[in-house]
């Protein structure tokens, strides 16, 4: 696969060659007369100016900009806008986790004990938190 810059340069050169051929070699005036014969929309003399002068000039400017080194295209991010998508993703991730938290498992230290008061209190707190978040998510949907 070819690099994008190569493909764009090729397209710009083909467009430049076409505008030069149509504007100067094949005489754009004949083309305008032929198009005006069979059309309700008439092309004026501005079309000839576009094909001969303006389009080739614009394509040359774009080709010159494409030929510049890549390092000159980089700019400084004064407003720190490049960090904005990352911050939005973090905020969305944090918000999504608050609504849809799965039922909490007891901590690994309580896995083997069945009657400890600390583990029973932790399990009750996590079950109440899961029920509250489930009720919140159900109320926001309905």
GUMAR-846128 format. One record per atom (N, C-alpha, C): atom name; residue in three letters; x, y, z. Coordinates in steps of 0.02 Angstrom, whole numbers, padded with zeros to 5 digits. Layout:
N
 at  aa     px     py     pz
 CA ala      X      Y      Z
...
***
This chain:
142
 at  aa     px     py     pz
  N unk  00042 -00059  00000
 CA unk  00000  00000  00000
  C unk  00045  00062  00000
  N unk  00026  00110 -00039
 CA unk  00065  00171 -00044
  C unk  00047  00221  00010
  N unk  00096  00261  00030
 CA unk  00081  00313  00080
  C unk  00031  00364  00053
  N unk -00008  00393  00098
 CA unk -00060  00440  00079
  C unk -00032  00500  00043
  N unk  00025  00524  00064
 CA unk  00055  00583  00031
  C unk  00070  00569 -00042
  N unk  00092  00508 -00058
 CA unk  00107  00491 -00127
  C unk  00043  00490 -00169
  N unk -00009  00461 -00141
 CA unk -00073  00458 -00178
  C unk -00101  00528 -00189
  N unk -00098  00570 -00137
 CA unk -00123  00638 -00145
  C unk -00082  00678 -00195
  N unk -00017  00669 -00194
 CA unk  00025  00704 -00243
  C unk  00008  00682 -00314
  N unk -00004  00618 -00323
 CA unk -00024  00593 -00389
  C unk -00090  00621 -00413
  N unk -00139  00625 -00367
 CA unk -00204  00653 -00386
  C unk -00198  00727 -00403
  N unk -00158  00763 -00365
 CA unk -00149  00834 -00380
  C unk -00115  00845 -00447
  N unk -00065  00803 -00463
 CA unk -00031  00810 -00527
  C unk -00076  00792 -00586
  N unk -00118  00741 -00578
 CA unk -00165  00723 -00632
  C unk -00215  00780 -00642
  N unk -00241  00809 -00587
 CA unk -00287  00865 -00594
  C unk -00254  00925 -00627
  N unk -00192  00938 -00610
 CA unk -00155  00993 -00642
  C unk -00146  00981 -00717
  N unk -00128  00919 -00734
 CA unk -00120  00903 -00805
  C unk -00186  00909 -00843
  N unk -00240  00887 -00812
 CA unk -00306  00893 -00845
  C unk -00326  00965 -00856
  N unk -00316  01006 -00805
 CA unk -00337  01076 -00813
  C unk -00294  01112 -00865
  N unk -00230  01094 -00870
 CA unk -00188  01125 -00921
  C unk -00208  01100 -00991
  N unk -00222  01035 -00997
 CA unk -00243  01009 -01062
  C unk -00309  01039 -01085
  N unk -00358  01041 -01040
 CA unk -00424  01068 -01060
  C unk -00420  01143 -01071
  N unk -00384  01178 -01029
 CA unk -00383  01251 -01034
  C unk -00340  01278 -01090
  N unk -00283  01246 -01104
 CA unk -00237  01276 -01152
  C unk -00228  01235 -01216
  N unk -00229  01169 -01211
 CA unk -00216  01129 -01271
  C unk -00281  01119 -01311
  N unk -00335  01099 -01277
 CA unk -00398  01085 -01312
  C unk -00443  01147 -01317
  N unk -00421  01202 -01293
 CA unk -00457  01266 -01297
  C unk -00524  01263 -01261
  N unk -00526  01289 -01203
 CA unk -00585  01287 -01160
  C unk -00644  01325 -01193
  N unk -00631  01371 -01237
 CA unk -00685  01408 -01270
  C unk -00729  01361 -01312
  N unk -00698  01313 -01346
 CA unk -00736  01264 -01385
  C unk -00778  01220 -01339
  N unk -00750  01201 -01281
 CA unk -00786  01161 -01233
  C unk -00847  01198 -01206
  N unk -00838  01262 -01189
 CA unk -00893  01302 -01163
  C unk -00948  01309 -01216
  N unk -00930  01320 -01279
 CA unk -00980  01326 -01332
  C unk -01019  01260 -01341
  N unk -00984  01204 -01339
 CA unk -01017  01139 -01346
  C unk -01064  01126 -01287
  N unk -01042  01141 -01227
 CA unk -01084  01130 -01168
  C unk -01144  01176 -01166
  N unk -01137  01237 -01190
 CA unk -01193  01284 -01190
  C unk -01246  01267 -01242
  N unk -01228  01230 -01295
 CA unk -01276  01212 -01347
  C unk -01331  01166 -01319
  N unk -01311  01116 -01280
 CA unk -01360  01066 -01258
  C unk -01381  01072 -01185
  N unk -01374  01131 -01156
 CA unk -01389  01137 -01085
  C unk -01433  01198 -01071
  N unk -01475  01192 -01019
 CA unk -01514  01250 -00998
  C unk -01471  01297 -00957
  N unk -01422  01271 -00922
 CA unk -01377  01313 -00882
  C unk -01319  01335 -00926
  N unk -01309  01399 -00931
 CA unk -01256  01426 -00974
  C unk -01192  01438 -00935
  N unk -01136  01419 -00964
 CA unk -01071  01434 -00934
  C unk -01045  01499 -00964
  N unk -01021  01543 -00921
 CA unk -00996  01608 -00945
  C unk -00921  01606 -00955
  N unk -00893  01665 -00962
 CA unk -00821  01670 -00972
  C unk -00782  01655 -00908
  N unk -00816  01657 -00851
 CA unk -00784  01641 -00787
  C unk -00760  01569 -00784
  N unk -00794  01524 -00820
 CA unk -00774  01454 -00822
  C unk -00706  01447 -00855
  N unk -00695  01484 -00908
 CA unk -00630  01482 -00943
  C unk -00574  01507 -00897
  N unk -00588  01560 -00859
 CA unk -00539  01587 -00813
  C unk -00523  01536 -00759
  N unk -00575  01502 -00734
 CA unk -00564  01450 -00683
  C unk -00519  01394 -00709
  N unk -00535  01369 -00767
 CA unk -00498  01312 -00794
  C unk -00426  01331 -00813
  N unk -00417  01390 -00840
 CA unk -00350  01410 -00863
  C unk -00305  01435 -00807
  N unk -00331  01472 -00760
 CA unk -00288  01507 -00712
  C unk -00298  01486 -00639
  N unk -00359  01488 -00615
 CA unk -00371  01480 -00543
  C unk -00360  01408 -00521
  N unk -00388  01360 -00556
 CA unk -00381  01290 -00535
  C unk -00308  01268 -00538
  N unk -00270  01282 -00592
 CA unk -00200  01262 -00591
  C unk -00160  01296 -00535
  N unk -00175  01359 -00520
 CA unk -00139  01394 -00466
  C unk -00154  01361 -00399
  N unk -00217  01345 -00387
 CA unk -00235  01313 -00323
  C unk -00204  01244 -00317
  N unk -00203  01206 -00371
 CA unk -00173  01140 -00369
  C unk -00097  01144 -00358
  N unk -00065  01194 -00387
 CA unk  00007  01203 -00375
  C unk  00021  01222 -00302
  N unk -00021  01263 -00273
 CA unk -00012  01282 -00202
  C unk -00021  01220 -00158
  N unk -00072  01180 -00172
 CA unk -00083  01119 -00132
  C unk -00025  01070 -00141
  N unk  00001  01065 -00201
 CA unk  00058  01020 -00214
  C unk  00120  01045 -00177
  N unk  00130  01111 -00175
 CA unk  00187  01138 -00139
  C unk  00180  01127 -00064
  N unk  00119  01133 -00038
 CA unk  00107  01120  00033
  C unk  00118  01047  00050
  N unk  00100  01003  00004
 CA unk  00109  00932  00015
  C unk  00182  00912  00014
  N unk  00223  00949 -00024
 CA unk  00294  00933 -00030
  C unk  00334  00956  00030
  N unk  00304  00997  00074
 CA unk  00340  01021  00133
  C unk  00355  00963  00180
  N unk  00408  00968  00219
 CA unk  00423  00915  00268
  C unk  00368  00910  00320
  N unk  00358  00851  00345
 CA unk  00305  00839  00393
  C unk  00317  00877  00458
  N unk  00380  00886  00477
 CA unk  00394  00920  00541
  C unk  00371  00992  00540
  N unk  00367  01023  00482
 CA unk  00345  01092  00479
  C unk  00269  01098  00484
  N unk  00233  01042  00479
 CA unk  00160  01043  00483
  C unk  00136  01039  00555
  N unk  00179  01020  00600
 CA unk  00156  01013  00670
  C unk  00150  01082  00701
  N unk  00102  01088  00745
 CA unk  00091  01151  00780
  C unk  00092  01139  00854
  N unk  00102  01192  00892
 CA unk  00100  01187  00965
  C unk  00027  01189  00987
  N unk  00011  01149  01035
 CA unk -00057  01146  01062
  C unk -00061  01193  01121
  N unk -00074  01257  01108
 CA unk -00074  01307  01161
  C unk -00132  01299  01209
  N unk -00189  01276  01185
 CA unk -00248  01270  01227
  C unk -00255  01201  01257
  N unk -00207  01158  01247
 CA unk -00210  01089  01272
  C unk -00271  01052  01246
  N unk -00288  01064  01183
 CA unk -00347  01031  01154
  C unk -00334  00958  01136
  N unk -00270  00940  01128
 CA unk -00255  00871  01111
  C unk -00271  00824  01169
  N unk -00271  00848  01230
 CA unk -00286  00807  01288
  C unk -00361  00800  01300
  N unk -00401  00838  01265
 CA unk -00474  00838  01276
  C unk -00506  00769  01263
  N unk -00492  00734  01208
 CA unk -00524  00669  01197
  C unk -00507  00619  01253
  N unk -00444  00620  01277
 CA unk -00425  00574  01330
  C unk -00464  00589  01394
  N unk -00471  00653  01411
 CA unk -00509  00672  01470
  C unk -00582  00653  01465
  N unk -00611  00662  01406
 CA unk -00681  00642  01396
  C unk -00690  00567  01402
  N unk -00642  00529  01377
 CA unk -00646  00456  01382
  C unk -00641  00434  01455
  N unk -00598  00466  01494
 CA unk -00591  00449  01565
  C unk -00656  00466  01601
  N unk -00685  00524  01587
 CA unk -00747  00544  01620
  C unk -00804  00497  01601
  N unk -00808  00477  01539
 CA unk -00860  00431  01517
  C unk -00852  00363  01550
  N unk -00790  00341  01556
 CA unk -00776  00278  01587
  C unk -00796  00280  01661
  N unk -00780  00333  01695
 CA unk -00797  00340  01766
  C unk -00872  00344  01775
  N unk -00907  00379  01732
 CA unk -00979  00384  01736
  C unk -01014  00319  01721
  N unk -00988  00281  01674
 CA unk -01018  00217  01655
  C unk -01010  00166  01712
  N unk -00955  00169  01747
 CA unk -00943  00121  01802
  C unk -00988  00135  01861
  N unk -01009  00197  01871
 CA unk -01051  00213  01929
  C unk -01122  00187  01920
  N unk -01148  00186  01860
 CA unk -01216  00164  01848
  C unk -01223  00088  01847
  N unk -01175  00055  01820
 CA unk -01181 -00017  01809
  C unk -01129 -00057  01848
  N unk -01124 -00045  01911
 CA unk -01074 -00082  01950
  C unk -01102 -00152  01965
  N unk -01061 -00203  01954
 CA unk -01084 -00271  01968
  C unk -01090 -00282  02043
  N unk -01125 -00336  02062
 CA unk -01131 -00352  02133
  C unk -01061 -00364  02162
  N unk -01047 -00334  02219
 CA unk -00980 -00338  02247
  C unk -00971 -00404  02283
  N unk -00914 -00433  02273
 CA unk -00895 -00494  02308
  C unk -00863 -00475  02374
  N unk -00868 -00518  02425
 CA unk -00834 -00502  02488
  C unk -00759 -00503  02477
  N unk -00722 -00464  02517
 CA unk -00650 -00462  02509
  C unk -00619 -00531  02521
  N unk -00561 -00544  02491
 CA unk -00530 -00610  02497
  C unk -00517 -00630  02570
  N unk -00508 -00582  02615
 CA unk -00495 -00600  02685
  C unk -00556 -00631  02718
  N unk -00616 -00621  02690
 CA unk -00678 -00648  02719
  C unk -00700 -00712  02684
  N unk -00663 -00736  02636
 CA unk -00685 -00793  02597
  C unk -00695 -00856  02639
  N unk -00653 -00869  02688
 CA unk -00659 -00930  02727
  C unk -00701 -00923  02789
  N unk -00713 -00863  02814
 CA unk -00749 -00855  02877
  C unk -00823 -00845  02864
  N unk -00865 -00878  02905
 CA unk -00937 -00871  02896
  C unk -00971 -00832  02951
  N unk -00942 -00829  03010
 CA unk -00977 -00797  03064
  C unk -00945 -00734  03090
  N unk -00894 -00709  03058
 CA unk -00859 -00650  03083
  C unk -00905 -00589  03076
  N unk -00907 -00548  03128
 CA unk -00950 -00489  03127
  C unk -00927 -00438  03075
  N unk -00861 -00431  03066
 CA unk -00834 -00384  03017
  C unk -00853 -00405  02947
  N unk -00846 -00469  02931
 CA unk -00862 -00493  02864
  C unk -00937 -00489  02851
  N unk -00978 -00502  02901
 CA unk -01051 -00498  02892
  C unk -01072 -00426  02879
  N unk -01041 -00379  02915
 CA unk -01057 -00308  02905
  C unk -01035 -00285  02836
  N unk -00977 -00308  02813
 CA unk -00954 -00290  02746
  C unk -01001 -00317  02692
  N unk -01022 -00379  02700
 CA unk -01067 -00410  02651
  C unk -01134 -00373  02649
  N unk -01159 -00353  02707
 CA unk -01223 -00317  02709
  C unk -01217 -00249  02676
  N unk -01161 -00215  02688
 CA unk -01149 -00149  02658
  C unk -01144 -00155  02582
  N unk -01108 -00205  02558
 CA unk -01100 -00212  02485
  C unk -01166 -00232  02453
  N unk -01206 -00273  02487
 CA unk -01271 -00292  02459
  C unk -01318 -00232  02456
  N unk -01317 -00190  02508
 CA unk -01359 -00129  02508
  C unk -01337 -00081  02454
  N unk -01271 -00075  02443
 CA unk -01245 -00031  02390
  C unk -01266 -00056  02321
  N unk -01265 -00122  02311
 CA unk -01285 -00150  02246
  C unk -01359 -00138  02234
  N unk -01400 -00146  02286
 CA unk -01472 -00135  02279
  C unk -01487 -00062  02264
  N unk -01451 -00017  02296
 CA unk -01461  00055  02285
  C unk -01442  00074  02214
  N unk -01385  00049  02190
 CA unk -01365  00066  02121
  C unk -01411  00035  02070
  N unk -01437 -00025  02085
 CA unk -01484 -00057  02039
  C unk -01549 -00017  02037
  N unk -01572  00007  02095
 CA unk -01633  00047  02097
  C unk -01624  00112  02060
  N unk -01565  00143  02066
 CA unk -01551  00206  02031
  C unk -01551  00195  01956
  N unk -01518  00142  01933
 CA unk -01516  00130  01861
  C unk -01584  00112  01834
  N unk -01625  00076  01873
 CA unk -01693  00060  01851
  C unk -01737  00121  01848
  N unk -01729  00167  01896
 CA unk -01769  00228  01896
  C unk -01749  00275  01840
  N unk -01685  00276  01823
 CA unk -01663  00321  01769
  C unk -01686  00295  01701
  N unk -01695  00231  01694
 CA unk -01717  00203  01630
  C unk -01792  00210  01620
  N unk -01829  00206  01673
 CA unk -01902  00204  01668
  C unk -01931  00271  01672
***
